[in-house]
Amino acid sequence: MGRKNKQNPFAAKKRQKKEQAASGSDRRTEPYEEIKRDNEKFEKYYRLQNICVDTAEWQQFSVTIRENLPSAFRVTGFKDEAKALLNIIKTELFAEYIRGVAELRGTPADQVERPLCLPWYPDGLAYQLHLTRKDIRRSEPLYRLHNFLINETNAGAISRQEAVSMIPPIVLDVKPTDKVLDMCAAPGSKTAQLIEALHAEPEKYRIPPGFVLANDVDNNRCYMLVHQAKRLNSPCFLVTNHDSAYFPNLMKSAANGMKAVMKFNKILCDVPCSGDGTLRKNPDIWLKWNLAQAYNLHGIQYRIIRRGAEMLEVGGRLVYSTCSLNPIENEAVIQRIVSDYQGALEIVDASHLLPGLKCKPGLTEWKLASKEVDEVYSNFKEVPDKYHTIIRPNMFPLPKDQMANLGLEKCIRILPHFQDTGGFFVAVLCKKRQFPFEINDDKHLFPKKIEVEAAPKSSESIQIDEGKSVPWGPQRKRRRLHGYKEDPYVFFEENDHDWKEMREFFDLDDSLNYRCLLTRCVTEKKKNVYYCSELIRDLVLLNEDSIKIINTGVKAFARCENRHTDHPFRLAQEGLQTTNAFMGPKRRVEISKDDLILLLKCTDPTKPPSTTLLKESTQERCKELSVGSCIIKYTDQRFTLNVVGWRGTSSLRAYVDKNETMHIMRLLGVDPSEFEINKYEKAREEALKTAEKTLEELPANEIKCFGEDAQND
C-alpha cells in the first residue's frame, strides 16, 4: 500500500522554514502582540453565578482581574536566623525597593508605597510587593532587588509564591507530629510550607516525629518538586510518583510488630483545575477559557478528594483547594463528597486561622451552562440529551433543605479585587468516622504473611540472592516509558565499616540511628550518604515495591578523598541542620565574626586561607584538630550559624556555595555586592567588546570611512 496523502511533518516544517527564509519573514523578529484580556463567555458565565453582590463590585472585579499580579514572598520561619533576615528585609531591602521603584516610575521616594505585610500570614513573615514579576525581572533600577530574591530563594531563606497560594497549608494547621500527605504536590511551593510547619519547633524536636509525603502524577514535575523541597533539607520528606486518584494503601510497622495500613492525619488536595483564578498571572488563559475544562475536571477532582478522604484517619483534617473561580470545580465537588458519605465528613470553618483575610463564603446556588454559555440549566432535567455525558446530575446544587445541612458557607472564596491577589477557593474537611468500605489492616491486601522488617540490601546479599549482576546497579538512570527507573535505597547494616568510622571521627551521638543512613547505589565504595527519619525508612522499606519513590533523605556525608586525612568522608552542608544535632565537640571550631568573613570571602578553592591569618584562639583550636571535615560555628546575640568547614594541613576553609555565602554575609552586615552581577552592566560590556572586536576585524580603509562618517554625523 502507498502512502497516499500522508505527509512527513518534519519535512513539512523544514519546507516552511525555507519558504520563510526566502520571503524574509520570521515570526521571531516580529514584535510580541499583547494578549487581549477579554472573553465574552467568561464574563457571561460569572455574571450568571452572581459571584459579586452588585454591578459596582463586578466592575471592580472586572478591572482587577485584567491587571498583572503583584509579586509576593515569605521568609522561612523555622530557621534560626529568620528574625535577623526579616529585620534586614524591613530596613535595607525595603529602602532599596523604594529607591528602585522611585527611579523606575520617576516619582519622589516619599510617594512610593511600602511592601504590604500580609496580615493573615503567621508571624508577619510574608510580604506582597507592588511590582509584577516582569517589573522586577526587566528593570535595571530593581536589579539588586531581583538578585536578593533569587539568592535568598536558592539559599532556602525565602520562597517566592503567589499570596493566595500560601493559604491551604496555613488552614491545614500542620504540627511537627503530623503525618502529612500532599496528593498533587508539584511544583512544590505549598509542599515547602508544609515542611516548614513540620520543623516549626526545632528547640523541642531534633528531628520531627512526623513527615511530609509529597506525590504527583507527572514524573517530570516530581523532579521540580524535589528541587523545591531540597532547599529546606528535611530528613522527614518523601516524594512519590503515582496517580493520586488511585493512590495505593501504604504499609507501616505497627506497635505489635505486624503491618498495618498507613493513615494520614493531615492531607492537602490542591487539585488540577482550569486555573481561571490565575488570569492575572497567566493571561493566555483568556484565549482558551471555556466551560468544557471545568466539566472534564470535575470527575478527576472528585476522585482525588474521595481517595484522600479514604486515607484520612478519624479526626484528621483534609484541605481541598483550587485556583479556579468555578463552582463546578469547587462547591459542587465539596457538596458531592460530603453528601455521599452522609455525616462522615464535616466542613470546618477555618477563618480564625486567617485573621485579616478578606473573603466570601462558599456559594449555595449556582447554574450550569452549555460550552458557549448560550443555554443555561438550573437542573439536570433541562440538560439536552447530547450533553448528558458531559453534564452530570451531581454537578447541580442540592435542594435548599439538604443544602442547609452541608455548611458550604464555611468554604473560603477569594476574589482578586479583595486584596489585590489571584482568585482562590479553599474548603477544610474533618473526618468524623470511618467509611464502611475502608481497608484498615493487611489481611485484605496480602494473601500470605510478609515479614515486617525488610532485609537490608547490600552488594553481597544481592549477588547471592540473584546469582547474576544487578539489573539497575550503580549505572546512570535509564529512560523508560513512564519516566526514569530510580536508583535503589540501600540502608546501612549493623556491621557497616563506614558507619563505625563516621561515628568515631565525627563524635556522633548514639541517638543517631545508623539504620536510617542510606546510599542510592549498590557498591562497596559509597559516594554519598543520606539520612532520613525512622518513619520515612519504614515507609521506604515496606512500600518501595508498591509505589514509585522518587527521592528521600538529605545528604549528610560525601566522599572526599584526601591524602592528608585518614577519614574518607566530609560533612555535607545540605544535611548539616540534621547532623549538627548529633555531633559532639570533637570536630567543632568556634570562630569570631572577622574570621568567618575572611573564610567566606575566599572564593578560590585552590588557595584556602592560612590559619595564620585567623585570630590566635582560632589558631590554637585548629592545632588540636586533625585534617578533615569539621563544623565552623559562629554565635551572635541574634542567631547561631553553623557551616561545614575543612581543616587542612595549614589552612581552614568554609564549604558553602555562593548563595549561602551571600546569605550569611548579609546576616553579618557585610555588603555582598562584590558577589552580585548587574546583568545590564554585563550586557553593555559584552556589547562593547563585540563592537571593538568587529572594528579590529574590519579592513583599514573601512575603519577610516567609518570614522569619517561618524565625524560628518
VEXZA-115092 format. One record per residue (C-alpha): x, y, z. Coordinates in nm, 3 decimals. Each point is the difference from the previous one (the first is absolute). Layout:
N
- xx|yy|zz
- X|Y|Z .
...
% end
This chain:
713
- xx|yy|zz
- 0.000|0.000|0.000 .
- 0.117|0.351|-0.081 .
- 0.031|0.298|0.230 .
- -0.295|0.173|-0.174 .
- -0.044|0.346|0.156 .
- 0.221|-0.063|0.305 .
- 0.268|0.266|0.048 .
- 0.315|0.007|0.204 .
- -0.056|0.277|0.259 .
- 0.374|0.055|0.042 .
- 0.050|0.048|-0.374 .
- -0.299|0.238|-0.011 .
- 0.148|0.207|0.282 .
- 0.334|0.012|-0.180 .
- -0.167|0.122|-0.321 .
- -0.189|0.265|0.197 .
- 0.326|0.132|0.147 .
- 0.156|0.021|-0.348 .
- -0.300|0.191|-0.131 .
- 0.015|0.244|0.291 .
- 0.372|0.057|-0.057 .
- -0.059|0.062|-0.372 .
- -0.280|0.249|0.066 .
- 0.194|0.171|0.277 .
- -0.279|-0.052|0.256 .
- 0.087|-0.141|0.341 .
- -0.250|0.008|0.286 .
- 0.282|0.015|0.254 .
- 0.094|0.348|-0.126 .
- -0.356|0.128|0.016 .
- -0.106|0.198|0.309 .
- -0.189|-0.190|0.271 .
- -0.371|0.066|-0.013 .
- -0.160|0.070|0.337 .
- -0.271|-0.251|0.088 .
- -0.347|0.147|-0.011 .
- -0.130|-0.048|0.354 .
- -0.360|-0.063|-0.084 .
- -0.226|-0.300|-0.040 .
- -0.371|0.045|-0.054 .
- -0.089|-0.350|0.123 .
- 0.202|0.049|0.321 .
- -0.176|0.325|0.081 .
- -0.345|-0.136|-0.085 .
- 0.049|-0.316|0.209 .
- 0.123|0.170|0.317 .
- -0.265|0.270|-0.015 .
- -0.245|-0.290|-0.008 .
- 0.151|-0.147|0.321 .
- -0.035|0.327|0.195 .
- 0.351|-0.026|0.144 .
- -0.023|0.379|0.059 .
- -0.282|0.155|0.201 .
- -0.074|0.289|-0.237 .
- 0.104|0.180|-0.319 .
- 0.249|0.224|0.181 .
- 0.188|-0.297|0.146 .
- -0.009|-0.180|-0.334 .
- 0.162|0.303|-0.161 .
- 0.273|-0.004|0.266 .
- 0.055|-0.374|-0.052 .
- 0.005|0.041|-0.379 .
- 0.266|0.272|0.013 .
- 0.223|-0.179|0.253 .
- 0.004|-0.337|-0.176 .
- 0.135|0.166|-0.315 .
- 0.299|0.149|0.185 .
- 0.334|-0.173|0.052 .
- 0.050|-0.186|0.327 .
- 0.226|0.148|0.272 .
- 0.296|-0.210|0.119 .
- 0.011|-0.147|0.349 .
- 0.248|-0.189|0.215 .
- 0.023|-0.153|0.347 .
- 0.289|-0.056|0.240 .
- 0.088|-0.355|0.108 .
- -0.111|0.030|0.361 .
- 0.153|-0.305|0.170 .
- 0.359|0.098|-0.070 .
- 0.201|0.152|0.286 .
- 0.089|0.313|-0.197 .
- -0.356|0.074|-0.124 .
- -0.056|0.299|0.231 .
- 0.335|0.155|-0.094 .
- -0.075|-0.040|-0.372 .
- -0.348|0.145|0.051 .
- 0.155|0.307|0.162 .
- 0.237|0.041|-0.297 .
- -0.297|-0.027|-0.238 .
- -0.196|0.268|0.187 .
- 0.292|0.243|0.004 .
- 0.264|-0.047|-0.270 .
- -0.206|-0.186|-0.261 .
- -0.304|0.226|0.025 .
- 0.223|0.309|-0.018 .
- 0.149|-0.142|-0.323 .
- -0.351|-0.087|-0.118 .
- -0.126|0.357|0.052 .
- 0.306|0.148|-0.173 .
- -0.034|-0.235|-0.298 .
- -0.375|0.051|-0.041 .
- 0.038|0.379|0.024 .
- 0.265|-0.008|-0.276 .
- -0.204|-0.241|-0.212 .
- -0.320|0.206|0.018 .
- 0.159|0.342|0.019 .
- -0.177|0.090|0.325 .
- 0.131|0.137|0.332 .
- 0.106|-0.269|0.248 .
- -0.246|0.120|0.263 .
- -0.286|-0.077|-0.240 .
- 0.101|-0.366|-0.049 .
- -0.222|-0.242|0.192 .
- 0.186|-0.245|0.225 .
- -0.046|-0.377|-0.053 .
- -0.309|-0.140|0.170 .
- 0.044|-0.241|0.291 .
- -0.270|-0.263|-0.051 .
- -0.210|0.027|0.320 .
- -0.125|-0.357|-0.011 .
- 0.339|-0.171|-0.037 .
- 0.141|-0.119|0.338 .
- 0.265|0.209|0.176 .
- 0.005|0.269|-0.272 .
- 0.238|-0.205|-0.215 .
- -0.166|0.062|-0.341 .
- 0.002|0.313|-0.218 .
- -0.163|0.112|-0.321 .
- 0.186|0.244|-0.224 .
- -0.174|0.262|-0.211 .
- 0.194|-0.131|-0.299 .
- -0.060|-0.277|-0.249 .
- 0.248|-0.277|-0.082 .
- 0.065|0.174|-0.333 .
- 0.078|0.331|0.175 .
- 0.258|-0.162|0.225 .
- 0.157|-0.215|-0.269 .
- 0.034|0.262|-0.274 .
- 0.072|0.329|0.179 .
- 0.360|0.104|0.060 .
- -0.080|0.219|0.306 .
- -0.134|-0.315|0.168 .
- 0.286|-0.236|-0.085 .
- 0.120|-0.017|0.363 .
- -0.352|-0.087|0.118 .
- -0.013|-0.271|-0.268 .
- 0.341|-0.135|0.103 .
- -0.107|-0.005|0.366 .
- -0.315|-0.200|-0.076 .
- 0.188|-0.254|-0.214 .
- 0.292|-0.037|0.242 .
- -0.209|-0.038|0.317 .
- -0.238|-0.240|-0.175 .
- 0.291|-0.222|-0.109 .
- 0.140|0.016|0.354 .
- -0.337|-0.122|0.135 .
- -0.053|0.314|0.208 .
- -0.307|0.125|-0.188 .
- -0.254|-0.140|-0.246 .
- -0.160|0.195|-0.285 .
- -0.363|-0.101|-0.019 .
- -0.336|0.147|-0.099 .
- -0.168|0.141|0.312 .
- -0.326|-0.201|-0.013 .
- 0.199|-0.318|-0.071 .
- 0.134|0.024|0.357 .
- -0.347|-0.049|0.153 .
- -0.063|-0.381|-0.027 .
- 0.306|-0.104|0.209 .
- -0.096|0.256|0.266 .
- -0.353|-0.135|0.046 .
- 0.131|-0.359|-0.008 .
- 0.161|0.095|0.334 .
- 0.295|-0.241|-0.013 .
- 0.183|-0.089|0.323 .
- 0.345|-0.170|0.034 .
- -0.167|-0.328|0.098 .
- -0.233|-0.018|-0.302 .
- 0.009|-0.256|-0.280 .
- -0.065|0.222|-0.302 .
- -0.090|-0.095|-0.358 .
- 0.013|0.253|-0.284 .
- -0.188|-0.180|-0.277 .
- 0.068|0.233|-0.297 .
- 0.320|0.164|0.120 .
- 0.196|0.127|-0.303 .
- 0.153|0.251|-0.052 .
- 0.039|0.010|0.380 .
- -0.055|0.346|0.150 .
- -0.279|-0.125|0.229 .
- 0.203|-0.312|0.080 .
- 0.284|0.224|0.118 .
- -0.245|0.170|0.237 .
- -0.105|-0.337|0.138 .
- 0.365|-0.090|0.065 .
- 0.054|0.334|0.174 .
- -0.299|-0.065|0.228 .
- 0.135|-0.349|0.077 .
- 0.331|0.153|0.117 .
- -0.162|0.289|0.190 .
- 0.127|-0.114|0.343 .
- 0.374|-0.073|-0.045 .
- 0.070|0.065|0.368 .
- -0.241|-0.283|0.095 .
- 0.071|-0.255|-0.274 .
- 0.344|-0.065|-0.146 .
- -0.182|-0.195|-0.271 .
- -0.379|0.044|-0.025 .
- -0.200|-0.316|0.083 .
- -0.228|0.060|-0.300 .
- 0.070|0.010|-0.373 .
- -0.117|0.149|-0.330 .
- -0.070|-0.231|-0.293 .
- -0.028|0.195|-0.326 .
- -0.150|-0.171|-0.304 .
- -0.058|0.099|-0.361 .
- -0.125|-0.190|-0.303 .
- 0.248|0.168|-0.239 .
- 0.346|-0.155|0.014 .
- 0.180|0.310|-0.131 .
- -0.181|0.232|0.241 .
- 0.110|-0.226|0.287 .
- 0.358|0.111|-0.062 .
- -0.111|0.365|0.019 .
- -0.154|-0.094|0.334 .
- 0.326|-0.155|0.120 .
- 0.189|0.314|-0.101 .
- -0.239|0.226|0.194 .
- 0.001|-0.211|0.315 .
- 0.376|-0.060|0.002 .
- 0.057|0.362|0.099 .
- -0.151|-0.086|0.340 .
- 0.206|-0.319|0.049 .
- -0.250|-0.200|0.203 .
- 0.070|-0.364|0.094 .
- -0.377|-0.044|0.051 .
- -0.096|0.037|-0.364 .
- -0.089|-0.250|-0.273 .
- -0.092|0.052|-0.368 .
- -0.211|-0.254|-0.188 .
- -0.128|-0.023|-0.357 .
- -0.353|-0.140|-0.030 .
- -0.350|0.089|-0.116 .
- -0.143|0.158|0.316 .
- -0.356|-0.109|-0.086 .
- 0.118|-0.362|0.032 .
- 0.269|0.044|0.265 .
- 0.078|-0.342|0.154 .
- -0.040|-0.084|0.367 .
- 0.343|0.039|0.157 .
- 0.123|-0.235|0.270 .
- 0.159|0.089|0.333 .
- 0.144|-0.202|0.287 .
- -0.249|-0.020|0.285 .
- 0.094|-0.002|0.369 .
- -0.074|-0.374|0.023 .
- 0.255|-0.080|-0.273 .
- -0.263|-0.061|-0.265 .
- -0.076|0.205|-0.310 .
- -0.284|0.249|-0.011 .
- -0.142|0.242|-0.254 .
- 0.147|0.350|0.026 .
- -0.258|0.270|0.072 .
- 0.085|0.369|-0.028 .
- -0.131|0.262|0.242 .
- 0.059|0.295|-0.234 .
- -0.065|-0.015|-0.377 .
- 0.026|0.278|-0.257 .
- -0.195|-0.039|-0.326 .
- 0.106|0.296|-0.214 .
- -0.158|-0.157|-0.305 .
- 0.051|0.066|-0.374 .
- -0.245|0.267|-0.116 .
- -0.085|0.232|-0.288 .
- 0.202|0.273|0.173 .
- -0.213|0.302|-0.087 .
- 0.090|0.146|0.340 .
- 0.353|0.048|-0.139 .
- -0.102|0.218|-0.296 .
- 0.208|0.287|0.141 .
- 0.310|-0.218|-0.002 .
- -0.081|-0.209|-0.309 .
- -0.180|0.229|-0.248 .
- 0.008|-0.267|-0.273 .
- -0.295|-0.163|0.181 .
- -0.216|0.282|-0.139 .
- 0.048|-0.149|-0.348 .
- -0.101|-0.356|0.082 .
- -0.248|0.025|0.290 .
- -0.315|-0.209|-0.043 .
- -0.234|-0.201|0.219 .
- 0.104|-0.336|-0.146 .
- 0.314|0.008|0.217 .
- -0.198|0.026|0.323 .
- -0.240|-0.277|-0.101 .
- 0.288|-0.230|-0.094 .
- 0.192|0.071|0.320 .
- -0.291|-0.040|0.243 .
- 0.021|-0.381|-0.005 .
- 0.378|-0.001|0.043 .
- -0.022|0.243|0.291 .
- -0.268|-0.208|0.168 .
- 0.200|-0.322|-0.034 .
- 0.307|0.165|0.154 .
- -0.182|0.141|0.302 .
- -0.189|-0.328|0.048 .
- 0.326|-0.195|0.006 .
- 0.146|0.257|0.239 .
- -0.298|-0.036|0.233 .
- 0.043|-0.378|-0.002 .
- 0.365|0.031|0.111 .
- -0.082|0.255|0.272 .
- -0.015|-0.123|0.357 .
- -0.302|0.072|0.219 .
- 0.041|0.348|0.148 .
- 0.239|0.097|-0.278 .
- -0.022|0.311|-0.218 .
- -0.017|0.023|-0.378 .
- 0.035|0.324|-0.196 .
- -0.139|0.021|-0.353 .
- 0.111|0.297|-0.210 .
- -0.001|0.129|-0.358 .
- 0.112|0.315|-0.177 .
- -0.334|0.002|-0.182 .
- -0.306|0.221|0.048 .
- -0.237|-0.257|-0.146 .
- -0.256|-0.158|0.240 .
- 0.003|-0.316|-0.215 .
- 0.359|-0.058|0.113 .
- -0.052|0.132|0.351 .
- -0.332|-0.012|0.185 .
- -0.142|-0.275|-0.224 .
- 0.294|-0.230|0.088 .
- -0.026|0.074|0.374 .
- -0.377|-0.043|-0.006 .
- 0.036|-0.336|-0.170 .
- 0.265|-0.145|0.234 .
- -0.176|0.117|0.319 .
- -0.345|-0.122|-0.107 .
- 0.134|-0.333|-0.131 .
- 0.146|-0.095|0.339 .
- -0.301|0.117|0.204 .
- 0.153|0.156|0.306 .
- 0.342|-0.170|-0.012 .
- 0.151|0.328|-0.126 .
- -0.071|0.344|0.140 .
- 0.090|0.341|-0.147 .
- 0.200|0.199|0.256 .
- 0.016|0.378|0.038 .
- 0.372|0.086|-0.004 .
- -0.031|0.379|-0.037 .
- 0.148|0.053|0.349 .
- 0.334|-0.124|-0.137 .
- 0.001|0.284|-0.257 .
- -0.055|0.324|0.195 .
- -0.026|0.298|-0.232 .
- -0.074|-0.200|-0.316 .
- -0.287|0.141|-0.205 .
- -0.209|-0.278|-0.148 .
- -0.353|-0.115|-0.080 .
- -0.186|-0.310|0.117 .
- -0.051|-0.288|-0.240 .
- -0.291|0.015|-0.243 .
- -0.318|-0.193|0.076 .
- -0.159|0.070|-0.338 .
- 0.147|-0.025|-0.348 .
- -0.105|-0.084|-0.354 .
- 0.149|-0.202|-0.282 .
- 0.021|0.098|-0.364 .
- 0.097|-0.126|-0.343 .
- 0.357|0.038|-0.123 .
- -0.087|0.324|-0.180 .
- -0.204|0.124|0.301 .
- -0.297|0.053|-0.231 .
- -0.218|-0.247|0.193 .
- -0.044|0.005|0.378 .
- -0.115|-0.296|0.211 .
- -0.137|0.013|0.356 .
- -0.043|-0.378|0.035 .
- 0.090|-0.319|-0.186 .
- -0.345|-0.031|-0.159 .
- 0.074|0.311|-0.207 .
- 0.323|-0.143|-0.142 .
- -0.030|-0.126|-0.361 .
- 0.075|-0.367|-0.060 .
- 0.312|0.083|-0.202 .
- 0.163|0.148|0.315 .
- -0.093|-0.283|0.240 .
- 0.348|-0.152|-0.013 .
- 0.160|0.337|0.075 .
- -0.240|0.160|0.250 .
- -0.097|-0.235|0.282 .
- -0.277|0.024|0.263 .
- 0.244|0.032|0.294 .
- 0.143|0.323|-0.144 .
- -0.323|0.187|0.082 .
- -0.065|0.146|0.348 .
- -0.212|-0.212|0.232 .
- -0.349|0.113|0.107 .
- 0.006|0.280|0.259 .
- -0.109|-0.220|0.291 .
- 0.293|-0.240|-0.063 .
- 0.244|0.281|-0.078 .
- -0.066|0.161|0.338 .
- 0.156|-0.299|0.180 .
- 0.324|-0.009|-0.204 .
- 0.161|0.323|0.118 .
- 0.139|0.115|-0.337 .
- 0.000|0.354|0.135 .
- 0.303|-0.104|0.214 .
- 0.208|-0.030|-0.318 .
- 0.232|0.289|-0.090 .
- -0.035|0.188|-0.330 .
- 0.262|0.260|-0.088 .
- -0.051|0.242|-0.288 .
- 0.288|0.205|-0.148 .
- -0.135|0.344|0.094 .
- -0.026|-0.078|0.373 .
- 0.372|0.039|0.077 .
- 0.166|0.035|-0.343 .
- 0.066|-0.375|-0.037 .
- -0.098|-0.288|-0.226 .
- -0.326|-0.191|0.031 .
- -0.016|-0.305|0.227 .
- -0.229|-0.252|0.169 .
- 0.067|-0.194|0.323 .
- -0.210|-0.250|0.194 .
- 0.105|-0.168|0.326 .
- -0.147|-0.342|0.084 .
- 0.017|-0.205|0.319 .
- -0.058|-0.376|0.008 .
- -0.250|-0.098|0.269 .
- -0.013|-0.377|-0.053 .
- 0.133|-0.275|-0.224 .
- -0.154|-0.081|-0.334 .
- -0.165|-0.344|-0.016 .
- 0.231|-0.129|-0.276 .
- 0.335|0.119|0.143 .
- 0.283|-0.252|0.016 .
- 0.178|0.043|0.333 .
- 0.209|-0.314|0.034 .
- 0.225|-0.214|-0.215 .
- -0.209|-0.320|-0.029 .
- -0.191|0.131|-0.304 .
- 0.319|0.116|-0.169 .
- 0.240|-0.292|0.038 .
- -0.091|-0.362|-0.071 .
- 0.302|-0.121|0.194 .
- 0.177|0.109|0.315 .
- 0.278|0.250|-0.074 .
- 0.281|0.082|0.237 .
- -0.015|0.353|0.141 .
- 0.372|0.063|-0.017 .
- 0.116|0.006|-0.359 .
- 0.344|-0.149|-0.047 .
- 0.258|0.274|-0.046 .
- 0.155|0.007|-0.342 .
- 0.371|-0.033|-0.041 .
- 0.223|-0.093|-0.288 .
- 0.073|-0.341|0.158 .
- -0.359|-0.098|0.073 .
- -0.120|0.102|-0.344 .
- 0.271|-0.193|-0.180 .
- -0.078|-0.312|0.202 .
- -0.378|0.030|-0.042 .
- -0.002|0.085|-0.368 .
- 0.293|-0.199|-0.120 .
- 0.057|0.259|-0.271 .
- 0.093|0.364|-0.045 .
- -0.232|0.259|0.149 .
- -0.241|0.126|-0.271 .
- 0.004|0.363|0.119 .
- 0.346|0.008|0.159 .
- 0.198|0.320|0.045 .
- -0.034|0.107|-0.364 .
- -0.187|0.306|-0.122 .
- -0.380|0.010|0.000 .
- -0.164|-0.136|-0.314 .
- -0.289|0.169|-0.173 .
- -0.320|-0.207|0.000 .
- -0.357|0.042|-0.122 .
- -0.121|0.137|0.335 .
- 0.314|0.194|0.096 .
- 0.337|-0.104|0.138 .
- 0.052|-0.310|0.210 .
- 0.118|0.125|0.336 .
- 0.314|-0.120|0.174 .
- -0.056|-0.233|0.298 .
- -0.005|0.108|0.365 .
- 0.271|-0.194|0.181 .
- -0.002|0.046|0.378 .
- 0.300|-0.054|0.229 .
- 0.042|-0.331|0.176 .
- 0.109|-0.051|0.359 .
- 0.357|-0.097|-0.084 .
- 0.053|0.267|-0.266 .
- 0.367|0.100|0.002 .
- -0.065|0.356|-0.121 .
- -0.248|0.065|0.282 .
- 0.252|-0.100|0.267 .
- 0.260|0.237|-0.145 .
- -0.251|0.286|-0.033 .
- -0.121|-0.040|0.357 .
- 0.353|0.011|0.139 .
- 0.138|0.278|-0.222 .
- -0.298|0.238|0.031 .
- -0.079|-0.086|0.364 .
- -0.359|-0.093|-0.087 .
- -0.257|-0.056|0.272 .
- -0.141|-0.351|0.049 .
- -0.350|0.146|-0.044 .
- 0.075|0.040|-0.371 .
- -0.154|-0.313|-0.145 .
- 0.256|-0.145|-0.243 .
- -0.276|-0.213|-0.156 .
- -0.142|0.325|-0.143 .
- 0.317|0.069|-0.199 .
- -0.026|-0.104|-0.363 .
- 0.168|0.011|-0.337 .
- -0.154|0.000|-0.348 .
- 0.212|-0.268|-0.161 .
- 0.129|-0.350|0.073 .
- 0.375|0.034|0.019 .
- 0.273|-0.062|0.255 .
- 0.129|0.355|-0.030 .
- -0.282|0.233|0.099 .
- 0.002|0.342|-0.168 .
- -0.273|0.191|0.187 .
- -0.171|-0.097|0.326 .
- -0.351|0.128|0.072 .
- -0.207|0.009|0.318 .
- -0.375|-0.037|0.043 .
- -0.225|-0.025|0.304 .
- -0.104|-0.338|0.140 .
- -0.358|0.034|-0.127 .
- 0.124|0.078|-0.352 .
- 0.233|-0.302|0.014 .
- -0.292|-0.219|0.097 .
- -0.212|0.136|-0.286 .
- 0.276|-0.058|-0.255 .
- 0.075|-0.357|0.105 .
- -0.364|-0.106|0.017 .
- -0.130|0.178|-0.310 .
- 0.275|0.033|-0.261 .
- -0.149|-0.290|-0.196 .
- -0.352|0.145|-0.007 .
- 0.068|0.363|-0.089 .
- 0.271|0.186|-0.191 .
- 0.217|0.193|0.247 .
- 0.180|0.289|-0.166 .
- 0.208|0.146|0.283 .
- 0.052|0.005|0.374 .
- 0.265|0.085|0.258 .
- 0.248|0.286|0.027 .
- 0.366|-0.032|-0.095 .
- 0.185|-0.029|0.329 .
- 0.347|-0.117|-0.109 .
- 0.190|0.006|-0.329 .
- 0.312|-0.191|-0.099 .
- 0.298|0.231|-0.014 .
- 0.326|-0.181|-0.066 .
- 0.292|0.195|0.143 .
- 0.351|-0.136|0.044 .
- 0.048|0.197|0.323 .
- -0.295|-0.148|0.188 .
- -0.078|-0.352|0.113 .
- -0.377|0.048|-0.023 .
- -0.149|-0.010|-0.352 .
- -0.325|0.192|0.071 .
- -0.080|0.365|0.059 .
- -0.316|0.159|0.137 .
- -0.250|0.130|-0.257 .
- -0.138|0.351|0.049 .
- -0.344|-0.116|-0.120 .
- -0.045|-0.234|0.295 .
- 0.176|0.205|0.265 .
- -0.318|0.107|0.180 .
- -0.058|-0.374|0.062 .
- 0.353|-0.129|0.072 .
- 0.090|0.304|0.211 .
- -0.253|-0.106|0.264 .
- 0.182|-0.333|0.053 .
- 0.364|0.112|-0.009 .
- 0.218|0.045|0.306 .
- 0.269|0.269|0.048 .
- 0.284|-0.202|-0.156 .
- -0.029|0.144|-0.355 .
- -0.126|0.351|0.081 .
- 0.177|0.333|-0.035 .
- -0.151|0.315|0.150 .
- 0.117|0.312|-0.181 .
- -0.051|0.375|0.011 .
- -0.195|0.213|-0.246 .
- 0.319|0.132|-0.164 .
- 0.134|-0.353|-0.049 .
- -0.328|-0.118|-0.154 .
- -0.005|0.293|-0.242 .
- 0.360|-0.077|-0.099 .
- -0.090|-0.363|-0.074 .
- -0.309|0.091|-0.198 .
- 0.184|0.253|-0.216 .
- 0.243|-0.266|-0.116 .
- -0.162|-0.121|-0.323 .
- 0.303|-0.177|-0.150 .
- -0.006|-0.363|0.121 .
- 0.365|-0.047|-0.100 .
- 0.112|0.275|0.241 .
- -0.176|-0.055|0.333 .
- 0.073|0.252|0.280 .
- 0.304|-0.081|0.212 .
- -0.073|-0.052|0.368 .
- 0.268|0.264|0.074 .
- -0.245|0.265|-0.127 .
- -0.259|-0.096|0.262 .
- -0.027|0.114|0.360 .
- 0.233|-0.163|0.250 .
- -0.278|-0.192|0.177 .
- -0.111|-0.145|-0.334 .
- 0.358|-0.097|-0.085 .
- 0.035|-0.186|0.330 .
- -0.322|-0.190|-0.060 .
- 0.110|-0.093|-0.353 .
- 0.322|-0.148|0.139 .
- -0.210|-0.242|0.204 .
- -0.190|-0.116|-0.310 .
- 0.125|-0.267|-0.237 .
- -0.041|0.052|-0.375 .
- -0.358|-0.051|-0.117 .
- -0.354|0.129|0.005 .
- -0.129|0.204|0.291 .
- -0.277|0.239|0.107 .
- 0.079|0.371|0.012 .
- -0.224|0.170|0.255 .
- -0.071|0.369|0.048 .
- -0.227|0.125|0.278 .
- -0.171|0.338|-0.011 .
- -0.249|0.156|0.243 .
- -0.266|-0.043|-0.270 .
- 0.085|-0.345|-0.141 .
- 0.249|-0.284|-0.023 .
- 0.156|-0.098|-0.331 .
- 0.151|-0.340|-0.077 .
- 0.178|-0.069|-0.328 .
- 0.202|-0.293|-0.125 .
- 0.374|0.062|0.002 .
- 0.320|-0.180|-0.093 .
- 0.308|-0.001|0.218 .
- 0.299|-0.029|-0.232 .
- 0.360|-0.059|0.096 .
- 0.053|0.376|0.038 .
- -0.335|0.151|-0.096 .
- -0.367|0.025|0.086 .
- -0.273|0.051|-0.259 .
- -0.380|0.019|-0.007 .
- -0.187|-0.249|-0.222 .
- -0.296|0.216|-0.106 .
- -0.131|0.096|-0.344 .
- -0.039|0.352|-0.136 .
- -0.365|0.039|0.101 .
- 0.066|-0.112|0.357 .
- 0.305|0.226|0.014 .
- -0.198|0.307|-0.101 .
- -0.278|-0.091|0.244 .
- 0.241|-0.029|0.295 .
- 0.188|0.318|-0.092 .
- -0.326|0.189|-0.018 .
- -0.085|-0.123|0.351 .
- 0.342|0.109|0.125 .
- -0.057|0.352|-0.132 .
- 0.254|-0.029|-0.283 .
- -0.090|0.145|-0.338 .
- -0.021|-0.301|-0.237 .
- 0.010|0.219|-0.313 .
- 0.346|-0.131|-0.097 .
- -0.168|-0.337|-0.066 .
- -0.295|0.152|-0.186 .
- -0.030|0.033|-0.376 .
- -0.171|0.292|-0.170 .
- -0.126|-0.179|-0.310 .
- -0.070|0.331|-0.174 .
- 0.354|0.128|0.056 .
- 0.137|-0.336|-0.108 .
- -0.207|0.009|-0.320 .
- 0.134|0.349|-0.081 .
- 0.359|-0.114|0.055 .
- -0.051|-0.300|-0.226 .
- -0.158|0.219|-0.268 .
- 0.300|0.238|0.019 .
- 0.245|-0.290|-0.030 .
- -0.190|-0.133|-0.302 .
- 0.011|0.344|-0.164 .
- 0.374|0.034|0.066 .
- 0.064|-0.348|-0.139 .
- -0.201|0.084|-0.312 .
- 0.208|0.316|-0.055 .
- 0.322|-0.197|0.039 .
- -0.111|-0.243|-0.272 .
- -0.095|0.275|-0.248 .
- 0.252|0.102|-0.272 .
- 0.186|0.328|0.067 .
- -0.176|0.193|-0.285 .
- -0.345|-0.097|0.136 .
- 0.096|0.118|0.351 .
- 0.114|0.332|-0.148 .
- -0.330|0.042|-0.186 .
- -0.189|-0.095|0.317 .
- 0.187|0.275|0.192 .
- -0.069|0.263|-0.272 .
- -0.370|-0.090|-0.001 .
- -0.013|0.037|0.377 .
- 0.161|0.348|-0.020 .
- -0.244|0.112|-0.273 .
- -0.293|-0.119|0.217 .
% end
